Amino acid sequence: MASFTTRVELHDADWSDYEKLHKQMAAQGFSRIITASDGKRYWLPPAEYNYEAGATQAEVLVKAKAAAWQVKTRFAVFVTEAGGRTWVRA
């Protein structure tokens, strides 16, 4: 199963638009939480999402675009497939 990190930027948006986006992204199977190798769960930064499935980057992009389009007609989406991830929370 592949893991993807997806960033969505809504143009001319306010926080309520991002709250709507969170719901739309969840409906497409995205999560705002990532699970570390030790099982601890962490919230991703605002407007970043985790997606885990047997999918391609192009398929994940289509899902993210569909979610964003439900909120704003002007947006940007960036999808990366993870070969590994590391982070720190301070």
VODOTOR-655241 format. One record per residue: x, y, z of N, C-alpha, C, O in turn; residue in three letters. Coordinates in steps of 0.1 Angstrom, whole numbers, plus 5000, padded with zeros to 4 digits. Example, Ala and Ser with C-alpha at 12.3 -4.5 7.8 and 13.67 -1.06 7.14 Angstrom:
<pts>
513249435078512349555078513249675078514249675085ALA512849785071513749895071512950005079513450115080SER
</pts>
This chain:
<pts>
500849885000500050005000500950125000501950135008MET500650224992501450344991500850455000499750455004ALA501750545005501450655013501750785006502750794999SER500850875007500951005000500751125010499851115019PHE501451225008501251355015500751445005501251464994THR499551515008498951604998498751735005498251745016THR499151844998498951985003497952044994498052044982ARG496952115000495952184992495952334996495852365008VAL496052424986495952564989494752614982494652604970GLU493852674990492652734984492952884982493352944992LEU492652934970492953074968491753164973490653124971HIS492153274978491153374983490153304993488953314993ASP490753225003490053145012490153195026491153265029ALA489253165035489353195049489253065056489152955050ASP489353065070489452945077488152855076488252735075TRP487052915074485852835072485852755059485352645058SER486552815049486752735037487552615039487352505034ASP488652625047489452515051488752405059488952285058TYR487852455068487052355075486152275066485952155068GLU485652335055484852265045485752175038485352055035LYS486952215034487852135027488252005035488251895030LEU488452025048488751905057487651795055487951685054HIS486451845055485251745054485251685040485051565039LYS485551765030485551705016486751615014486551505008GLN487851645020489051555019488751425026489151315021MET488151435038487851315045486851225037487051105037ALA485951285031484951205022485651135011485251035006ALA486851185007487651124996488651025001489350964994GLN488651005015489550905021490850965026491750885031GLY491051095027492251155032492051175047490951185053PHE493251185054493251205069494151315072495151345065SER493851385083494751495087495751445098496551525103ARG495751315100496551255111497451155104497151085095ILE498751145109499651055105500150965117500251025128ILE500350845115500750755126502250725124502750675114THR503050745135504450715135504650565137503750495140ALA505950525134506250385135506050325149505950205151SER506050415159505850365173504350365177503950335188ASP503550395167502050395169501450525174500250535174GLY502250625177501750755181501150825169501650815158LYS500150895172499450965161499651115162499651175173ARG499851185151500151325151499251395140499051345129TYR498851515144498151605134499151655124500151705128TRP498751655111499551725101499351875102498351915107LEU500251955096500052095096498752125088498252045080PRO498152245090496952285083497052265068498152305062PRO496052215061495952195047496852085042497052085029ALA497452005050498151885046497451765050496851755061GLU497451665041496651545043497451415040498451415032TYR497151305047497751175044496651095037495451095039ASN497151015027496350925020497150795018498250795014TYR496550685023497150555022496250455014495150425019GLU496750405003495950314995496750264983497850314981ALA496250164977496950114964496550204953495650174945GLY497150324952496750424942498050484936499150464941ALA497850554925498950634919498850774923497850824929THR499950854921499950994924498851064916498151144921GLN498651024903497551084895496151054901495351144901ALA495950934906494650904912494450984925493251024927GLU495451004933495351084945495051224941494251294948VAL495751274931495551414926494051434922493451534925LEU493451334915492051344911491151354923490251434923VAL491451274933490551284945490751414952489751474957LYS491951464954492151594960491551704953490951794958ALA491651704939491051804931489451804933488851914933LYS488951684933487451674935487051734948485951804949ALA487751714958487451774972487551924971486651994976ALA488751974966488952114966487952194958487452294961ALA487552134947486552194937485152214944484452304941TRP484852134954483652144962483652264971482552314975GLN484852324973484952434982485252564975484652664977VAL486252564966486652684958486952634944487352524941LYS486852724934487152694920488552724917489152684907THR489252804926490652834924491452774935491252804947ARG492352684932493152614942494452554936494552554924PHE495352514944496552434940496652314949496352314961ALA497052204942497252074949498652024946499052024935VAL499251974956500651914955500551774962500251764973PHE500951674954500851534959502251474958502951484948VAL502751414969503951344969503751204974502951184984THR504451104968504350964973505550944982506650974978GLU505250894994506350885004507050755002506550645001ALA508450765001509350655002509750635016510350525020GLY509450725024509750725039509450865044509550965036GLY509150875056508851005062509451015076509550915083ARG509851135079510351165093509951305097509851385088THR509751325109509351455114509651475128510051385135TRP509551595133509751635147508551725151508051805143VAL508151705163507051785169507751845181508051775191ARG507851985181508552045193507552135200507852195210ALA
</pts>
